[in-house]
Amino acid sequence: MIRIDDYVLDLLMRDLVGHDHSPSAFLVYLHLWSQTAGRRAKSARVSHQMISSATGLSKSAVQAGMRRLVRRRLVSVHREAATATPEYRVLRPWVKV
């Protein structure tokens, strides 16, 4: 079982799915959440194909969702090299540190 911030289900889902018309971005965010915060890890190194297999989305839908999440600063990406598997960090801009 993983804990998800109320904000994710109450507001972010409505914003990504309803306003942005991007349910794939929401599913990708939830998957990354489960791989990071759900496992108490700061980041996860996963490929688009791995996310595609885990969520049932096509690889192109994962790529489009990821672009939206990065553009909205909900996910950050780090690559050690251009062809390396990216490392993703789920961001929570609504949490004041």
Beta strands, then each sheet from edge to edge (+ up, - down):
strand 1: 44-45
strand 2: 75-78
strand 3: 87-90
sheet 1: 1+ 3- 2+
end
